[in-house]
Amino acid sequence: AMENFPHSTGSCPASGKRDAIGKYLKMARALNETGRPVLHSICGWQPWFAPVGKSIGHMWRVAGDVRSFDDVYETMLLMERLRKHHGPHGWNDPDMLIGSSPGAKLVMTQRQSRAQFALYSVMTAPLMLGANVMDLSKFDLETYSNADAIRINQDISGDLGGVVFSNCPPYPDFETSVRDDGGIDFVMQPRDSSIALDNPRPSPNAGDVSCGGHHAKSCPGCPMGNGAGWCHGDCTWNHTRGCVYEKERPRIEDRSGPWSLGVFKASQMKQCQVAWAKTLGTGQVALVAVNFGHSSVRWVFNLTKLKFTWSRPGAAARDVWSNETTLLADIIALRLHSNGGSAFYELSEPYAGVQAGPSKLSEIPVEIPANELHSDLNQLTEKRVEASSFRIGRTDQLAFAAPFGAILLLFCARRFWSCRRRDR
């Protein structure tokens, strides 16, 4: 509910979705009439903006704020399900990048912040930095000014990135359609009936309620002086009574407030690994693998699944962070560290006539016994392939330089209607 709308119940049915889209469309037309190039960022926090996003803006938020690595995980799962609405000329927005610089209000570990940036690069996501660039640590500055990562992100002459490996629980699919009156029909389609998507509601006297992005002892305690923007989850905002307990909740697809399926942030749901790949306009392939689990794991992947454009077997894997290159056969094998351990490579056609040498990958390389190549985790082909690699010298860096200020958008044009400040 919002001020001057005292009868709002916190529900957003098809008609409410139509009204929200209409307001953004009105703003888009006004911006176009200025004759100036202006980025129109839709801050609706809902996946149902994706099917109509390109008609009202340049980028659109699809979920709640990213405040931790748990949020990175769920938003990544959601981005995969919305891929068909992603670019070109308009982009699903998974929210800002969170660095690891000490003193910032929102901080992740170095490992997690670099994994997030690598993921966003391969997902072709908008790169917006949620930190003060004057206070960035040396590590964060090296991360966010990496010209190769940015080049991979900005390359839209190939494909726009997709999941090539995942052993994570399946996030729901969505069916969306636009009504004749401009309303949105939005239906969630669970892909695993054993996952309860809606958490049981606590009693209003239980002493712990969800306010959306945080918890409180009761609904009246949710706002903490911040008004309706802090009243979601188990509660709803009433113009006259403030934040109150919702007696009957609307279906998940029609609830107001930022989108999130909290069950996917539970610890047992994140003990998994995901890999995204993106074929670039040059024919090279960007590959990022991330471990969201609490323990380090051995991750093995069959490179033939990437369907390279070159004829030679294997690939030259250049580490995007260290710029070191390793020649691989059909298998890549890594030990990924826990809680955000990742590897980020640009794969290209292997070189000829290279002397054999030791393997060195960004995360700990592992040897694969031949009798383990068919484990459930690996999901490899029937043909047994011995993992082999050859070390070659440091490759020439691509002559690419972009002004730091030009590659990071340092402002957010997100302050219309449903938007709230990132100060929670």
Stockholm file with secondary structure:
# STOCKHOLM 1.0

chainA/1-424         AMENFPHSTGSCPASGKRDAIGKYLKMARALNETGRPVLHSICGWQPWFAPVGKSIGHMWRVAGDVRSFDDVYETMLLMERLRKHHGPHGWNDPDMLIGSSPGAKLVMTQRQSRAQFALYSVMTAPLMLGANVMDLSKFDLETYSNADAIRINQDISGDLGGVVFSNCPPYPDFETSVRDDGGIDFVMQPRDSSIALDNPRPSPNAGDVSCGGHHAKSCPGCPMGNGAGWCHGDCTWNHTRGCVYEKERPRIEDRSGPWSLGVFKASQMKQCQVAWAKTLGTGQVALVAVNFGHSSVRWVFNLTKLKFTWSRPGAAARDVWSNETTLLADIIALRLHSNGGSAFYELSEPYAGVQAGPSKLSEIPVEIPANELHSDLNQLTEKRVEASSFRIGRTDQLAFAAPFGAILLLFCARRFWSCRRRDR
#=GR chainA/1-424 SS CCTTCTTCCSBCCHHHHHHHHHHHHHHHHHHHHTTSCCCCEECCCCGGGGGGHHHHCSEEECSSCCCSHHHHHHHHHHHHHTGGGCCSSSEEECCCBCCCCTTCSSCCCHHHHHHHHHHHHHTTCCCBBCSCGGGCCHHHHHHHTCHHHHHHHHCCSSCCCEEEEECSCCCCEEEEEECTTSCEEEEEECSCTTSCCSCCCCCTTSSCEECSSSEESSGGGSSTTSGGGGCCTTEEEETTTEEEECSSCCCGGGBCSSCCCGGGGSGGGCCCEEEEEEECTTSCEEEEEEECSSSCEEEEEEGGGGCCSSSSSSEEEEETTTCCEEEECSEEEEEECTTTEEEEEEEECCCSSCCCCCCCCSSEECCCCGGGTTCTTTCCCSSCCCCCEEECCCCCCCCCCCCHHHHSBCCCCCCSTTCCCSCC
#=GC SS_cons         CCTTCTTCCSBCCHHHHHHHHHHHHHHHHHHHHTTSCCCCEECCCCGGGGGGHHHHCSEEECSSCCCSHHHHHHHHHHHHHTGGGCCSSSEEECCCBCCCCTTCSSCCCHHHHHHHHHHHHHTTCCCBBCSCGGGCCHHHHHHHTCHHHHHHHHCCSSCCCEEEEECSCCCCEEEEEECTTSCEEEEEECSCTTSCCSCCCCCTTSSCEECSSSEESSGGGSSTTSGGGGCCTTEEEETTTEEEECSSCCCGGGBCSSCCCGGGGSGGGCCCEEEEEEECTTSCEEEEEEECSSSCEEEEEEGGGGCCSSSSSSEEEEETTTCCEEEECSEEEEEECTTTEEEEEEEECCCSSCCCCCCCCSSEECCCCGGGTTCTTTCCCSSCCCCCEEECCCCCCCCCCCCHHHHSBCCCCCCSTTCCCSCC
//
